Amino acid sequence: MTLSPYKIDLCIDFYVNSVNTTMFTSQFYFTSALVTILSVYSIDVYNVTTIESSLSAFGSSIDINNHTLVIGSVGRYSNIGNYATIYRKNNNTWDFAHSTELSNKGWFGYALSINNHYCAVGGYASDKVYVYKENEDTNDYSNNVYQTISKTSSHEYGKSLSLSDYYMIVGAPSGNNYAYIYQLQDDTYTLVRSITEYSTESGFGLSVDITDDYAIVGSNNKVFIFTNNGQKWDNVVEIDGYTQETNFGCNVVIQNEYIVVGAYGVNKVFVFTQTSEGTWNKNAWRVIDQYADTSEFGYSLSIHNSMLLVGARGAKKAYLFDNFVHNISSVTVIDGFQDQSGFGNDVALIDTYIAIAAKNMNKVFFFELHYDDPTSIPTSIPTSIPTSIPTSIPTSIPTSIPTSIPTHYNKHTMHNISKQGNPNYMLTVGVIIAILTVTILCSFYIVRLCKKYKTVGVEDNSNLSTFTFASIYNLEEGWGKTVHPIHPQCDSDEESQTTTPMHEKYKQLSLPFIV
């Protein structure tokens, strides 16, 4: 495998506990005055290939599952040059040399979704959705349409859509502003819910996502959550407290008890969660707003398990957040694609694969994630000054100032970041050193007393404070500091006909403290 030619950054982060947003401490676990630091893991991201095509706006939309990648191409005219190209993984190897091209009219390929053995492609100019079924004998798709669903009374029907295991949702965000939910019954999608009561909501149906339990519909600056109660799909929760966040709701994704909403007009991403089963909190549980200077951050979204992938089309970047459902443990910034117009217009993430589209360049960048086994023994005593090149065995405290969330940046921004820090850090360090000194002296004193009076006594000195810090190493510049810590897209008809995948190699290392 050939590695990406782009520079490699290593992120090393330590996350334990935080007391508040301004003061971080580190919790040490002592056994007879012995500190044990274990477990180091890393994620390698390889740019496996770049898929290029002569098709117009190749990468307008993308979706992926464990063995199939589908890419939409929207032609310059609604009835010419509209495709959905399918690539397969055979014998655990992706075959990008061969593909199946599905074609139809009406800006076919603007929106698409794939799940299990079904692939749905929208052609919103003709108000149709085309369903294709995988041949389970040959494990391939043919250009023969399995099912065609149309709604002539709904404007732009099929401009957004999403599949779950047993359901499909389709948005029609123009004119009447409707959305429709279908259930897979006897291998056919049957309409079970027409959501027509929000026709006064501007752009209702602009973005959609669905699981077997919940359906999410985005509009202009609002999001609506529907619960599957015996096919009723009611108990609606309306998230309407973010109307001042430009483009809030332009794209939405849901996984388990988390909903992620993009607001690329203000370069923010909002995460919502359940307060109890079936009850959604209308206030964002987390707002990722540290990238205000990153143009169109939140334009595209994809989530898988605890990882969140965010596209920033205007900045031609993508951000991979690890463990976003708890405390974000690390952020990988995928950049170096400034010459790839539209990079980040759509993103897809599944298991160990990432796809990023750059439809203006008719390209999709495909990446693979490798999870390395933990290293056995990091250094027992931290180095006082960061090494100029990374050591073969990681150090435990490379930087002098803690950061809240590790993020790596290009080298030309590193000097700006280095000026930021925690004003209480030196006081914290002084307190920790004092506690350590007293603990060690007390331990020696107790041991001496035990020997003198021939008694046995061990005092538990594990009640200590905690601090959190993170650092980043760049092979070209050395250690630097940082304080910074889905799938439908929303555009006008002309500007939203593109999407992209990507990448280079980044390496992230997390070293939690363990007893």
SELUM-359902 format. One line per 2 residues: number of its first residue (from 1); their letters; for each residue x, y, z of C-alpha. Coordinates in Angstrom, 3 decimals. Layout:
% SELUM-359902
NUM> A> X,Y,Z  ...
This chain:
% SELUM-359902
1> MT> 0.000,0.000,0.000  1.306,3.411,-0.939
3> LS> 1.020,6.105,1.664  -0.357,9.529,0.921
5> PY> 2.333,12.028,-0.132  0.986,14.631,2.303
7> KI> 2.685,15.368,5.598  1.993,13.132,8.583
9> DL> 0.942,14.572,11.927  0.867,12.689,15.193
11> CI> -1.685,13.649,17.831  -1.033,12.535,21.371
13> DF> -3.763,13.240,23.882  -4.413,12.641,27.538
15> YV> -7.986,12.750,28.775  -8.907,11.956,32.344
17> NS> -11.278,14.281,34.198  -12.046,17.985,34.103
19> VN> -13.329,20.000,37.038  -14.571,22.947,34.978
21> TT> -13.865,24.692,31.715  -10.952,26.740,32.978
23> MF> -9.147,24.513,35.461  -7.855,21.076,34.621
25> TS> -6.122,18.680,36.946  -4.599,15.293,36.536
27> QF> -5.584,12.291,38.586  -2.734,10.025,39.551
29> YF> -3.261,6.592,41.044  -0.700,5.598,43.670
31> TS> 0.177,2.184,45.004  3.105,2.427,47.426
33> AL> 4.097,5.698,45.742  4.240,3.989,42.339
35> VT> 2.678,5.552,39.227  1.630,3.238,36.414
37> IL> 0.831,4.651,32.957  -0.362,2.160,30.349
39> SV> -2.221,1.719,27.067  -1.352,3.648,23.943
41> YS> -3.387,3.273,20.757  -3.178,4.850,17.342
43> ID> -5.283,5.254,14.208  -3.596,5.297,10.824
45> VY> -5.508,6.871,7.928  -4.379,5.834,4.456
47> NV> -5.391,7.568,1.231  -6.119,4.322,-0.600
49> TT> -7.141,5.824,-3.905  -8.610,8.806,-5.716
51> IE> -11.568,7.926,-7.934  -11.829,10.201,-10.918
53> SS> -14.511,10.275,-13.652  -15.370,12.053,-16.860
55> LS> -18.972,12.333,-15.643  -20.175,15.831,-14.834
57> AF> -20.323,16.655,-11.107  -19.091,13.191,-10.179
59> GS> -19.372,13.164,-6.377  -22.578,15.188,-6.078
61> SI> -23.607,12.661,-3.438  -21.990,9.614,-1.851
63> DI> -22.929,6.805,0.498  -21.163,3.682,1.675
65> NN> -21.746,0.449,3.531  -19.337,-2.341,4.379
67> HT> -19.071,-3.657,0.831  -20.587,-1.042,-1.511
69> LV> -19.727,2.569,-2.393  -22.221,4.542,-4.484
71> IG> -21.438,7.935,-6.048  -23.945,10.279,-7.664
73> SV> -23.265,12.434,-10.730  -25.702,15.181,-11.685
75> GR> -25.540,16.397,-15.266  -25.627,19.975,-16.456
77> YS> -29.154,19.377,-17.714  -31.839,17.480,-15.831
79> NI> -32.338,14.789,-18.478  -28.756,14.242,-19.631
81> GN> -25.704,12.832,-17.867  -27.267,11.741,-14.569
83> YA> -25.691,8.654,-13.001  -25.165,6.656,-9.835
85> TI> -21.925,4.674,-9.995  -21.545,1.619,-7.763
87> YR> -18.203,0.168,-6.651  -17.901,-3.148,-4.810
89> KN> -15.564,-4.835,-2.373  -14.672,-8.362,-3.451
91> NN> -12.699,-10.761,-1.242  -12.056,-7.941,1.252
93> TW> -10.516,-5.762,-1.483  -12.202,-2.747,-3.063
95> DF> -12.413,-2.990,-6.847  -12.324,0.532,-8.247
97> AH> -11.412,-0.654,-11.736  -14.928,-1.974,-12.341
99> ST> -18.261,-0.362,-11.585  -21.964,-0.498,-12.337
101> EL> -23.513,2.667,-13.737  -27.160,3.349,-13.027
103> SN> -28.726,6.060,-15.149  -31.998,7.921,-15.342
105> KG> -33.481,11.373,-15.843  -34.553,14.308,-13.689
107> WF> -31.247,15.093,-11.964  -31.034,11.485,-10.953
109> GY> -28.149,11.063,-8.474  -28.559,14.323,-6.569
111> AL> -29.496,12.341,-3.438  -28.931,8.667,-2.724
113> SI> -28.746,6.150,0.093  -27.658,2.525,0.423
115> NN> -28.522,0.014,3.142  -28.142,-3.751,3.124
117> HY> -29.360,-4.982,-0.291  -31.162,-1.819,-1.402
119> CA> -29.998,1.385,-3.060  -32.357,4.360,-3.478
121> VG> -31.584,7.247,-5.842  -33.589,10.446,-6.093
123> GY> -34.419,12.302,-9.291  -36.063,15.379,-7.850
125> AS> -36.574,17.197,-11.162  -39.006,14.435,-12.139
127> DK> -40.349,13.925,-8.579  -39.237,10.292,-8.480
129> VY> -37.208,7.885,-6.368  -35.688,4.809,-7.984
131> VY> -35.004,1.709,-5.890  -32.422,-0.877,-6.972
133> KE> -31.986,-4.275,-5.349  -28.772,-6.228,-5.108
135> NE> -28.752,-9.647,-6.737  -28.007,-11.883,-3.772
137> DT> -26.624,-14.617,-6.046  -24.119,-12.411,-7.874
139> ND> -23.777,-9.792,-5.092  -24.144,-7.038,-7.663
141> YS> -26.607,-4.430,-8.902  -28.018,-4.126,-12.398
143> NN> -29.343,-1.072,-14.206  -32.838,-2.517,-13.998
145> VY> -35.017,-0.460,-11.659  -36.542,-2.631,-8.947
147> QT> -39.184,-0.091,-7.856  -40.117,3.433,-8.949
149> IS> -41.933,5.716,-6.519  -43.302,9.049,-7.693
151> KT> -45.259,11.951,-6.217  -46.405,14.290,-8.956
153> SS> -48.104,16.613,-6.448  -44.887,17.163,-4.459
155> HE> -42.262,19.589,-5.721  -38.684,18.296,-5.675
157> YG> -39.729,14.924,-4.301  -36.512,12.935,-3.885
159> KS> -34.195,15.878,-3.242  -33.334,14.229,0.079
161> LS> -33.718,10.608,1.150  -32.387,8.020,3.578
163> LS> -32.691,4.265,4.143  -32.651,2.271,7.375
165> DY> -33.007,-1.498,7.717  -36.785,-1.445,7.253
167> YM> -37.736,2.129,6.380  -37.112,4.875,3.837
169> IV> -37.799,8.596,4.202  -38.048,10.981,1.247
171> GA> -38.119,14.773,1.410  -39.919,17.161,-0.946
173> PS> -38.683,20.572,0.269  -40.210,22.836,-2.356
175> GN> -43.796,23.913,-2.874  -45.825,21.956,-0.335
177> NY> -42.860,21.091,1.927  -43.713,17.445,2.574
179> AY> -41.888,14.305,3.693  -42.877,10.657,3.273
181> IY> -42.019,7.514,5.254  -42.106,4.068,3.627
183> QL> -41.822,0.628,5.193  -40.156,-2.338,3.506
185> QD> -42.927,-4.928,3.225  -42.404,-8.096,1.175
187> DT> -39.411,-6.524,-0.596  -41.448,-3.452,-1.582
189> YT> -41.449,0.013,-0.038  -45.004,0.874,1.054
191> LV> -46.105,4.351,2.172  -47.005,4.396,5.891
193> RS> -46.832,8.109,6.763  -47.292,11.290,4.748
195> IT> -45.956,14.232,6.755  -47.971,17.093,5.301
197> EY> -48.815,19.148,8.387  -45.701,21.337,8.200
199> ST> -46.272,22.878,4.791  -45.794,26.365,6.248
201> ES> -42.247,25.510,7.394  -39.818,26.870,4.820
203> GF> -37.733,24.134,3.265  -39.295,21.331,5.305
205> GL> -37.736,18.149,3.903  -34.506,19.856,2.910
207> SV> -32.618,17.138,4.791  -33.759,13.803,6.208
209> DI> -32.419,10.779,8.039  -34.075,7.710,9.523
211> TD> -33.553,4.696,11.757  -36.137,2.032,12.519
213> DY> -37.165,4.048,15.599  -36.825,7.726,14.648
215> AI> -37.130,9.953,11.604  -35.466,13.372,11.356
217> VG> -36.552,16.150,9.004  -34.630,19.390,8.599
219> SN> -35.997,22.699,7.362  -34.642,26.224,7.169
221> NK> -33.351,26.701,10.758  -35.489,23.997,12.412
223> VF> -35.363,20.235,12.944  -38.296,17.870,13.558
225> IF> -38.020,14.454,15.252  -40.689,11.779,14.698
227> TN> -41.014,8.592,16.792  -42.137,5.240,15.372
229> NG> -45.138,4.302,17.505  -46.730,1.404,15.671
231> QK> -46.429,3.069,12.254  -47.903,6.330,13.518
233> WD> -44.591,8.193,13.497  -45.776,10.889,15.893
235> NV> -44.653,12.314,19.283  -43.002,15.090,17.346
237> VE> -40.192,17.056,18.968  -39.546,20.398,17.283
239> ID> -36.075,21.865,17.775  -36.769,25.523,17.096
241> GY> -34.391,27.415,19.383  -31.672,27.957,16.783
243> TQ> -33.398,30.072,14.162  -30.567,32.623,14.324
245> ET> -28.012,29.984,13.291  -27.823,30.349,9.518
247> NF> -28.489,27.095,7.624  -29.267,25.216,10.832
249> GC> -31.008,22.021,9.684  -29.548,21.995,6.183
251> NV> -28.235,18.581,7.047  -29.056,16.086,9.747
253> VI> -27.907,12.618,10.771  -29.054,10.294,13.540
255> QN> -27.465,7.314,15.237  -28.911,5.601,18.287
257> EY> -29.604,8.330,20.864  -27.657,11.095,19.104
259> IV> -28.707,13.587,16.435  -26.165,15.810,14.696
261> VG> -27.255,18.985,12.886  -25.120,21.136,10.619
263> AY> -25.299,24.928,10.365  -22.663,25.662,7.750
265> GV> -23.731,29.310,7.450  -22.189,29.946,10.887
267> NK> -19.612,27.112,10.696  -21.102,25.116,13.572
269> VF> -22.286,21.595,14.332  -24.858,20.804,17.039
271> VF> -25.246,17.479,18.860  -28.553,16.570,20.534
273> TQ> -29.249,13.584,22.761  -32.106,11.897,24.589
275> TS> -32.996,12.743,28.168  -34.717,9.366,28.469
277> EG> -35.814,6.772,25.949  -38.013,8.481,23.400
279> TW> -37.595,11.936,24.922  -35.247,14.280,23.092
281> NK> -33.618,17.320,24.610  -34.374,20.442,22.567
283> NA> -31.191,22.111,23.792  -27.930,21.040,22.197
285> WR> -25.861,18.738,24.374  -22.708,19.837,22.564
287> VI> -21.963,22.660,20.119  -18.823,22.313,18.022
289> DQ> -18.140,25.972,17.317  -14.342,26.202,17.477
291> YA> -14.049,26.448,13.698  -15.702,29.799,13.039
293> DT> -12.958,30.672,10.560  -13.407,27.408,8.641
295> SE> -15.672,28.239,5.710  -18.803,26.063,5.478
297> FG> -17.812,23.833,8.381  -20.821,21.525,8.814
299> YS> -21.770,21.477,5.137  -21.730,17.658,5.124
301> LS> -21.962,15.109,7.948  -21.566,11.395,8.561
303> IH> -21.439,9.383,11.775  -20.488,5.817,12.609
305> NS> -20.385,4.479,16.150  -18.469,7.097,18.182
307> ML> -16.858,8.872,15.213  -18.174,12.004,13.489
309> LV> -16.949,13.198,10.090  -17.652,16.840,9.177
311> GA> -17.059,18.370,5.760  -16.097,22.027,5.292
313> RG> -16.648,22.604,1.577  -15.631,26.255,1.560
315> AK> -12.330,25.556,3.333  -11.728,22.336,1.341
317> KA> -11.206,20.376,4.554  -12.778,17.621,6.605
319> YL> -12.640,16.943,10.338  -12.761,13.526,11.998
321> FD> -13.885,13.669,15.647  -13.160,10.586,17.725
323> NF> -15.450,9.668,20.627  -17.819,12.582,19.968
325> VH> -20.595,10.884,21.974  -18.667,11.418,25.232
327> NI> -15.656,13.700,25.597  -14.048,14.250,22.215
329> SS> -10.687,12.523,22.548  -9.065,13.772,19.363
331> VT> -9.685,15.658,16.134  -8.001,14.883,12.834
333> VI> -8.018,17.733,10.325  -7.880,16.451,6.759
335> DG> -6.490,19.249,4.632  -3.960,19.778,1.868
337> FQ> -6.668,19.737,-0.810  -6.818,23.464,-1.521
339> DQ> -6.554,22.783,-5.251  -9.576,20.440,-5.133
341> SG> -12.595,22.701,-5.593  -15.663,21.422,-3.757
343> FG> -13.689,19.081,-1.509  -16.002,18.202,1.388
345> ND> -19.308,18.793,-0.392  -20.306,15.307,0.778
347> VA> -18.686,12.815,3.140  -19.310,9.194,4.090
349> LI> -17.964,7.178,7.016  -18.442,3.486,7.765
351> DT> -16.392,1.228,10.005  -12.825,1.601,8.678
353> YI> -13.555,3.570,5.494  -13.928,7.266,4.661
355> AI> -15.049,8.794,1.367  -14.905,12.527,0.637
357> AA> -16.257,14.081,-2.543  -14.992,17.019,-4.585
359> KN> -17.656,17.225,-7.234  -16.284,20.336,-8.909
361> MN> -13.210,18.259,-9.772  -15.230,15.087,-10.560
363> KV> -13.305,13.220,-7.854  -13.920,11.141,-4.763
365> FF> -11.100,10.511,-2.287  -11.187,7.146,-0.538
367> FE> -9.443,6.428,2.782  -8.950,3.470,5.053
369> LH> -8.511,3.537,8.836  -6.137,1.166,10.616
371> YD> -6.348,0.684,14.360  -2.977,-0.317,15.769
373> DP> -2.584,-2.512,18.832  -1.620,-0.687,22.042
375> TS> 2.055,-0.250,22.716  3.193,-2.195,25.730
377> IP> 5.252,0.271,27.787  5.387,4.048,27.413
379> TS> 8.074,5.927,29.326  7.646,5.791,33.086
381> IP> 8.954,9.327,33.673  7.910,12.233,31.421
383> TS> 10.561,14.189,29.596  10.879,17.828,30.669
385> IP> 11.356,19.209,27.147  9.643,17.847,24.014
387> TS> 11.967,15.903,21.766  12.703,17.306,18.307
389> IP> 11.571,14.095,16.657  9.051,11.601,18.044
391> TS> 10.529,8.975,20.336  9.970,5.310,19.594
393> IP> 8.295,5.012,22.989  5.776,7.809,23.622
395> TS> 6.319,10.328,26.391  3.558,11.087,28.851
397> IP> 3.773,14.920,29.092  5.076,16.600,25.931
399> TS> 3.584,20.096,26.254  3.744,22.638,29.059
401> IP> 0.222,24.002,28.660  -2.893,21.796,28.671
403> TS> -5.505,21.957,25.918  -9.133,20.934,26.063
405> IP> -9.324,18.957,22.820  -6.325,17.917,20.694
407> TH> -6.422,19.255,17.164  -3.668,19.280,14.593
409> YN> -3.313,22.152,12.178  -1.157,23.101,9.269
411> KH> 2.274,24.409,10.265  1.533,27.960,9.116
413> TM> -1.060,28.363,11.885  0.937,26.729,14.639
415> HN> 2.542,29.946,15.894  -0.854,31.538,16.472
417> IS> -2.084,28.604,18.506  1.000,28.507,20.667
419> KQ> 0.059,31.842,22.234  -3.033,30.374,23.837
421> GN> -3.069,28.487,27.139  -4.541,27.963,30.576
423> PN> -3.652,30.797,33.019  -4.094,28.533,36.028
425> YM> -1.731,25.885,34.768  1.429,26.917,36.629
427> LT> -0.466,27.085,39.912  -1.895,23.634,39.240
429> VG> 1.535,22.204,38.445  2.965,23.723,41.612
431> VI> 0.199,22.191,43.724  0.696,18.785,42.087
433> IA> 4.468,18.879,42.659  3.900,19.829,46.283
435> IL> 1.419,16.984,46.758  3.779,14.493,45.137
437> TV> 6.672,15.652,47.312  4.631,15.428,50.514
439> TI> 3.272,12.003,49.502  6.738,10.581,48.858
441> LC> 8.166,12.020,52.098  5.205,10.704,54.075
443> SF> 5.641,7.274,52.497  9.300,7.110,53.542
445> YI> 8.393,8.355,57.018  5.663,5.740,57.453
447> VR> 7.938,2.941,56.235  10.613,4.075,58.690
449> LC> 8.140,4.116,61.567  6.857,0.668,60.629
451> KK> 10.376,-0.719,60.674  11.197,1.038,63.933
453> YK> 8.178,-0.221,65.841  7.870,-3.471,63.870
455> TV> 4.335,-2.707,62.847  2.671,-2.910,59.480
457> GV> 0.713,0.069,58.222  -0.020,1.303,54.735
459> ED> -1.667,4.643,54.283  -3.907,5.142,51.233
461> NS> -2.730,8.292,49.469  -4.869,8.018,46.342
463> NL> -7.011,11.111,46.895  -5.439,13.532,44.458
465> ST> -6.524,16.143,41.966  -6.672,15.813,38.187
467> FT> -5.617,17.674,35.115  -6.241,17.232,31.453
469> FA> -3.893,18.098,28.695  -3.252,17.388,25.068
471> SI> -0.465,18.041,22.651  0.457,17.561,19.078
473> YN> 3.605,16.672,17.237  4.436,17.659,13.680
475> LE> 7.285,15.854,11.961  8.409,19.074,10.298
477> EG> 8.129,21.437,13.269  8.236,19.385,16.452
479> WG> 5.856,19.696,19.376  3.238,22.428,19.131
481> KT> 0.264,23.389,21.244  -3.434,23.741,20.535
483> VH> -6.530,24.714,22.446  -9.183,23.476,20.109
485> PI> -10.683,20.739,20.585  -24.011,14.736,8.193
487> HP> -25.578,13.407,5.050  -27.879,15.226,2.885
489> QC> -26.617,18.573,1.661  -28.399,21.839,1.190
491> DS> -27.835,24.148,-1.728  -29.552,25.863,-4.572
493> DE> -30.250,23.638,-7.569  -27.109,24.817,-9.329
495> ES> -24.570,24.986,-6.560  -25.524,21.791,-4.735
497> QT> -24.805,19.310,-7.435  -21.461,18.071,-6.103
499> TT> -19.819,16.000,-3.349  -16.383,14.574,-2.529
501> PM> -14.029,12.024,-0.665  -10.159,12.317,0.192
503> HE> -6.846,12.053,2.170  -3.390,11.621,3.497
505> KY> -1.968,9.883,6.503  -2.569,11.095,9.993
507> KQ> -1.693,9.301,13.141  -3.399,9.793,16.467
509> LS> -2.261,8.417,19.775  -4.270,8.491,23.007
511> LP> -2.674,7.670,26.343  -5.232,7.372,29.136
513> FI> -4.040,6.973,32.726  -4.759,3.518,34.073
515> V> -4.030,1.972,37.444
